[in-house]
Amino acid sequence: EYALAFAETVRIQRWEGVIDIVPAYASVTIHVDPFRLPVSTLSARLHDLSYDGKRPLSGLTHRIPVLYGDKWGPDLHDVAAFARQSPAETIRLHHKTHYRVYMLGFSPGFPYMGVVPASIAMPRLPTPRAIVPPGSVGIAESQTGIYPTATPGGWRIIGRTPVILYRPQASSPFLLSPGDHVQFYPINADEFTRISNAPPT
């Protein structure tokens, strides 16, 4: 969480000319307008910035419903076999864990979240699928994530959420942001359909 804390430290400075601050796992990209904030000035400010890595992190908390297994989670049984436990225990471990959104990447709004319990931290597929449906919830080693759009992907898909993560026409197109907290909760097929058919909020 060091990169998230550093990004938060920079963000609260509210320096004129800073356009965006984008944390990743081990780095922070700062987008600037060089006519309003020369890079040399930014560099000097960052060098002088008082930072101990302990800044409390902000972030919203999201509860995200997931329909686990069957056609919505075709890799659930493989993950359970990898963990030497039942699919029900695999589901329980996944949804009882509180996750931090560390970064968005790969595709618009795709959240990289952690940390997955060690027993279910299964490696990616050796060959990615050509298409993974939007809303698919997957595991890739110590990370869990959600595919906002239909894309190729190699994560182990254990379920699907009816929640829309990416609305490109909205003023705030991404549901999740770096630093947010996520807790999943299991739903059944009827609930999945009801949530899918509900009008957007």
Helices and strands as residue ranges (DSSP letters): H 2-11, E 18-23, E 28-32, H 39-48, E 61-68, G 70-72, H 76-83, H 87-96, E 99-104, E 111-114, G 118-120, E 129-132, E 136-140, E 143-146, E 151-153, E 156-160, E 181-186, H 189-197
